């Protein structure tokens, strides 16, 4: 093999490394600390389209370019401390067609507002399965602390996420760090502009060089159709080579039941 061909192959492997680890971009959301109100159930649909992503699969994992990811999320509030969410992940991309991706469960605990802490605090855990076509590590565990605060028209939320493979080639490795951050401002009573950040730095204590990590920003708009509705739309831009470069996302949600405050 000629030297130029070797370089081309090596670059292809490097650029598809993130796809070899896992397809992400199913539920792109920075969490707030508040829970679904007791007795209510929240139904959400997440639609994410990767306009510019990986074009070559690797290690049996499908590429992301022009993939439409669909997630159905159902969350029930049990009391002021606890809610339980479930996810169904699906994907559609030509020529593979429609694919089942996996399922997750998400128990979450929160400090109730009546304690009047200066910030909101909650802890989410997500345990789930995905098929090998969407990630070689088929069982995973995510721990997501959530800290947020509303100050006048301004709001911020920090999710310093750590995650671990439970089954697959990375199961013997430690936790990986993937922080999420959101800052937003109410521009009217119904319209809110936000900037969302999503990062993936690699294993705790063994961070990769920044240019080899995944870094995304999403300018977003949130529309307020009332307390029982959720609407978020955004366009995301990848800032490093391993990151999918252009993604559109839409979240629509509806709460049903439960006694309002």
N, C-alpha and C positions, 0 to 999 in steps of 0.2 A: 504493500500500500504506500502511495506517495505521501510525502510529509504533509502537503496541503490537505489531502484526504483525511489524514489522521487528525489534523487540527479541526477540520469541519465536523468529524464525528465527535471529537471531544467537546466542541462547543454545543453540539446538539444534545449531548448527554447532560451537560451543565444546565442548559436552558430548560430542559424538561425535568429537572430534578424535583421541582415542587410537585409536578404531576405524579412522579413516581412515589412521592410520600403519601399524597392524598389529594383528592379533589375537595376543595373547600367551597365557599361561596354558596352555601345552601340557606343558612339563616344568618344574614348580615345585620346585626342589631346590637346596639349598646344598651344594656339593661338599666332601668331605673330601680330604686330600692323598694318601691311600693309593690304590694301584692294585688292580685285580683281579689275584689271584696268577697267576704265570706258568703257562701251560697251561690255565687255567680260563676259562670263558665265563659271563658274568653275563647273565641274561635278566630284564628288568624290564618291568612294565606300569604306566603312569601313567594314572590316571583323574581328571579335573578337571571339576567341574560348576560353572558360573557361575550362581548363584541370583539375583544382582542385578548385571546388567551393562548395557552399552549396548543400547538398544532400537531405535535408528535407525542403519542403515548409512550410510556416506558414502564417496564416491569409488569405488564398486564393492566396498568391503570390507563383509562381512557383519557384522551386530550380534552381540554376545556373549551377550546375555541368554538364559538357559536353554539354553546350548550345553554339550554334553558333549564334552570333548576327550579323545582316546585317543592315547597314545604307546607304541609298542613300542621299547624300547631294548635293544640287544644289544652287549655289550662283551667283548672278548677280551684277556687279559693275555699279552703276548709274552715279557717278561722283567721284571726288577725295576725297570727304568727306563721302560718303555713299554707302553701299552695303546691299543687302537683301538675306538671306539664308533660305532655307527650308529643312526639314529633313523628311524622311520616315524610321521608325524603324520597323524591323522584327526580328523574332527569330525562330530557329529550334532546337528542342531537342527531343530525343526519351524518353518516348513514346508519348509525346504531339503532335509531328509533327510541321509543319510550322505554325507560328502564326503572325498575325498583332499585333504590339505593340503600335504604336502611330505616331503622327506628331508634329513637332515644327516649329515655324517661328523665324528667328533671324535677326532683324535689327541691323546694326553696323555702328557707326560713328568713324572717325579717323582724327587726325591732319595731313594734307598733309606734305610730305617731304620737300616741298619748304619753309616751315617755319624754317627748319634747327634747330630743337630742338635737344638737346644732346641725347634724348631717343625717341623711338617711343611711341605714346600714342593713344589708341583707347578705345571705350566703346561698348561692345556687350550686348544685351539683348535677352533672349530666352524665349519664351512663348509657352506652348504646352500641349498636352494631351497624356496620356497613359492609356491603359486598366487596370482594377483592377487586372488582373493576373500578372502584372509586377510592381505593386505598388499601395497601397491603396489610395495614394493622386493622383487623376487622372488629375488634372490641376496644373501646376507649373510655376513659374517665376524665371528666373536666371538673375543676373546682374554680368557681367564679365568685370572689368577694365583690360586693357592689357598694360603692360610696357615692352619694349624690347630694346636691343641695340646690334649692331654689332661692334666688335673691332678687326680689323685684321682677323685672322682665327677663332676668338672666338665669340660666340653669347650666349645671355641669354634672357629669357622671363619669366615674372612673371604675373600670372593671379590670383589675390586674389578674388575668386568667392564667392558671397553670393546668396543664393537661398531661395525661400519660396513656401510653398504649398498654392494654391489658392482654392482648393476644395479637401476635404478628412479629415481624422481624425487629421491631423497636421495643418489644415488651421488656427486655432486660435493661433498657436505658432508663434514665431518670425522667423527672418532670420537665416539660417544655414551657417556656414563658411566652404568652401571646396577649399583650395588653390591648384593651379597647378604651377609647376616650370619646366623649361627646361634650360639646359646648354649644349652647343655642340661645336665641333671644326671641322674645315675642315682638313681632313688628306690628301686629294688630291683635284683636281679641281672638281671631280665628286662624291667623297665619304665624308660623314660627319658622325661622331659618336656623339651620344647624350645620356644624362641621363635625363629621365623625372620622375617627382614626382607628385603624386596625393594623396591628403589627404581629410578627412571629419571629422571635429572636433565636430560637433553638433551645437546647438543653440548658437548664439552670446551672450556672458555674462554668459552662462551656459555650458561651454565646459565639455565634458565627460572626465574621466581619460584616459590617452593616450592608455592604453591597450584595452580600449573599443571603440576606434575610428578606422576608416578605413585608412590604410596607405599602399601605393603601390609605388614601383619604377620600371621603365622600361628602361633597357639599350636598345638603339635603333640605327638603321642605317638609314640615309637618302641618297638617290641616286639622283644625278642631271642629268636628261635626257634632260635638256633644260628649258627655262623660262616657257613653256606652260605645264610642267609636274610636278607631285608631286609623290614621292614614299617614304613611311616610313614603316619600319618593326621593331617590338620589341617583347620582352618577358617580361612580368610583374610578379613581385613577391609580394605577400601580406606579410606585416610585423607584423600584429596583427591578432588575432583570428576572429574578425568579417569580415575580408577582404578575398575576393576570393584569393586563394594562388598562382595560376599559370594560366596566361592568355597569349595567343599569339595574336598579332594584326598586321593588314596590312592595310595601306591606299594607295590607288591609285587615282590620280586625273589628269584631263586634262582641260586646259583653251582653250576656243574657242572664237574668235572674239576680237574686241577692238583694238585700235591703240597702238602698243608697244612704249615704251619711246625711 
